[in-house]
Amino acid sequence: RIFESPAFAVETAALEVVHMGQITYENVTRAIDAVLTVNSDEVETVFKTEQTINNMEKMLTEYLIKVDNLSLTEKQKKVVNNLFYSVSDIERIGDHAENVADAARQRKEEGVSISKEAQKELGDMLEMVNKIIRYAVEMFAKSDETHMQEIITLEDQVDEKERELQKKHVERLTKGECSPEAGMIFSDIVSGLERVADHATNIAFAITTEEEMDEGKTN
């Protein structure tokens, strides 16, 4: 019955993508928290949630293929196209959360110590990345461009932060203030967070494309 109304089918798909985005956003936070606190229960929850995200991606992709075959307007086709891309970006963010949880597990199993300074740096970067994901999902949910400029600014700051933290990480390594194992975990997480910010920014840009369609602009 849902496919009798193309507009309703597109709207339903968009709501499910937002739901998937919210679950993924929470999982990234949980994964970083697991690295900092070395909490095994949180690590397991990240892996279980990642399975849910993968299942949602599969179901949503199949659903979007069906919706794409309906009699859609040009604008609806564009929205469905953006939903395909956004599902893929959200799934990639989920993969990074899983990588971070792997690092947390490695930290626990090998007793890897991460300095207080490095933990604070990861926490600061996570805060910036989380803002981008939260704004992007919110924009997606409301088809609202309000936070676009903040996202662009934050994304630049995250890139800058990644360069700064990788430099500090190398300095700590060369001074012997950090073990190679801890250094590898830190470096991987910082790189992963930067890529998460990229994927979240893509999701936000999908909205601006829709807005341009609304205004009758060509893309």
C-alpha positions in Angstrom: 0.0 0.0 0.0 2.9 2.3 0.7 3.8 2.3 -3.0 0.4 3.6 -4.0 1.5 7.2 -3.2 5.0 8.1 -4.5 5.2 11.2 -2.2 4.4 9.1 0.9 6.9 6.4 -0.2 9.7 9.0 -0.6 8.9 10.6 2.7 8.9 7.2 4.5 12.3 6.5 3.0 13.7 9.8 4.1 12.4 9.2 7.7 14.1 5.8 7.8 17.4 7.3 6.5 17.2 9.9 9.4 16.6 7.1 11.8 19.6 5.2 10.5 21.7 8.4 10.8 20.7 8.9 14.5 21.6 5.3 15.4 24.9 5.7 13.6 25.6 9.1 15.3 25.1 7.4 18.8 27.3 4.5 17.8 30.3 6.8 16.9 30.0 8.5 20.3 29.8 5.1 22.0 32.9 3.8 20.1 35.1 6.7 21.1 33.8 6.5 24.7 34.8 2.8 24.7 38.4 3.7 23.6 38.7 6.3 26.4 37.1 4.2 29.1 38.2 0.7 27.8 34.6 -0.5 28.4 34.1 -4.0 27.0 30.3 -3.8 27.2 30.3 -0.7 25.1 32.6 -2.3 22.5 30.1 -5.2 22.2 27.2 -2.8 21.8 29.0 -1.0 19.1 29.5 -4.2 17.1 25.8 -5.3 17.6 24.6 -1.8 16.5 26.9 -1.9 13.5 25.1 -5.2 12.4 21.8 -3.3 12.8 23.1 -0.4 10.6 24.3 -2.9 7.9 20.9 -4.5 7.9 19.2 -1.1 7.7 21.4 -0.2 4.7 20.5 -3.4 2.9 16.7 -3.0 3.5 16.7 0.8 2.7 18.7 0.2 -0.5 16.1 -2.4 -1.6 13.3 -0.1 -0.6 14.8 2.9 -2.5 15.2 0.8 -5.6 11.4 0.0 -5.5 10.6 3.7 -4.8 12.8 4.8 -7.7 10.7 2.6 -10.1 7.5 4.5 -9.2 6.1 7.4 -11.3 8.2 10.1 -9.6 8.5 13.8 -10.4 11.9 15.2 -11.2 12.2 16.6 -7.7 11.3 13.2 -6.1 13.8 11.4 -8.3 16.5 13.8 -7.2 15.5 13.2 -3.5 15.6 9.4 -4.0 19.0 9.8 -5.6 20.3 11.8 -2.7 18.9 9.2 -0.2 20.9 6.5 -2.0 24.1 8.5 -1.5 23.2 9.4 2.1 22.5 5.8 3.1 26.0 4.9 1.7 27.6 7.8 3.7 25.9 6.8 6.9 27.0 3.2 6.4 30.6 4.3 6.0 30.3 6.4 9.2 29.1 3.1 10.9 32.2 1.3 9.6 34.4 3.9 11.2 32.6 3.4 14.5 33.4 -0.3 14.2 37.1 0.4 13.5 37.2 2.6 16.6 35.6 -0.2 18.7 38.3 -2.6 17.3 40.9 -0.2 18.6 39.2 -0.1 22.0 39.3 -3.9 22.1 42.9 -4.0 21.1 43.7 -1.4 23.8 42.1 -3.6 26.5 43.6 -6.9 25.3 47.1 -5.5 25.0 46.9 -3.1 28.0 47.8 -0.2 25.8 47.9 3.1 27.7 46.8 6.3 26.1 48.1 9.5 27.8 45.7 12.0 29.4 46.7 14.6 26.8 46.0 12.3 23.9 42.6 11.3 25.5 41.6 15.0 25.8 42.7 15.6 22.1 40.5 12.7 20.9 37.6 14.0 23.1 37.9 17.5 21.6 38.0 16.2 18.0 35.0 13.9 18.7 33.0 16.9 19.9 33.6 18.8 16.7 32.8 15.7 14.5 29.7 14.9 16.6 28.4 18.5 16.0 28.7 18.0 12.2 26.9 14.6 12.3 24.2 16.0 14.6 23.7 19.1 12.4 23.7 17.0 9.2 21.1 14.5 10.5 19.0 17.4 11.8 19.2 19.2 8.4 18.3 16.0 6.6 15.3 15.4 8.9 13.9 19.0 8.5 15.2 19.7 4.9 16.6 22.8 6.4 19.8 24.5 5.5 20.2 26.5 8.7 23.4 24.8 9.9 25.1 24.6 6.5 27.7 27.4 7.1 28.5 26.0 10.6 29.1 22.5 9.1 31.4 23.9 6.4 33.4 25.9 9.1 33.5 22.9 11.4 34.6 20.6 8.6 37.6 22.9 7.9 38.4 23.0 11.6 38.3 19.1 11.8 40.8 19.0 8.9 43.0 21.4 10.7 42.6 19.5 13.9 43.6 16.2 12.2 46.8 17.8 10.9 47.6 19.3 14.3 47.0 16.0 16.2 49.0 13.9 13.8 51.9 16.3 14.2 51.6 16.1 18.1 51.4 12.3 17.9 54.7 12.2 15.9 56.3 14.5 18.4 55.2 12.2 21.3 56.5 9.2 19.5 59.9 10.7 18.8 60.3 11.8 22.4 59.4 8.4 23.6 56.3 9.7 25.5 54.0 7.3 23.8 54.3 3.6 22.8 54.1 2.7 19.1 50.9 0.6 19.8 49.2 3.6 21.5 50.5 5.9 18.6 48.9 3.6 16.0 45.6 3.5 17.8 45.6 7.3 18.2 46.6 8.0 14.6 43.9 5.6 13.2 41.2 7.1 15.3 42.1 10.7 14.3 42.2 9.7 10.6 38.9 7.9 11.0 37.2 10.9 12.7 38.3 13.1 9.9 36.7 10.8 7.3 33.5 10.6 9.4 33.3 14.4 9.2 33.7 14.2 5.4 30.8 11.7 5.1 28.6 13.7 7.4 29.3 16.8 5.4 28.2 14.9 2.2 24.9 14.2 3.9 24.4 17.9 4.6 25.2 18.8 1.0 22.5 16.4 -0.2 20.0 18.7 1.4 21.3 21.8 -0.4 20.8 20.0 -3.7 17.2 19.4 -2.8 16.7 23.0 -1.7 18.1 24.1 -5.1 15.5 21.9 -6.8 12.8 23.6 -4.7 14.0 27.0 -5.9 13.9 25.9 -9.5 17.6 26.2 -10.0 19.5 23.9 -12.3 22.4 21.9 -10.9 
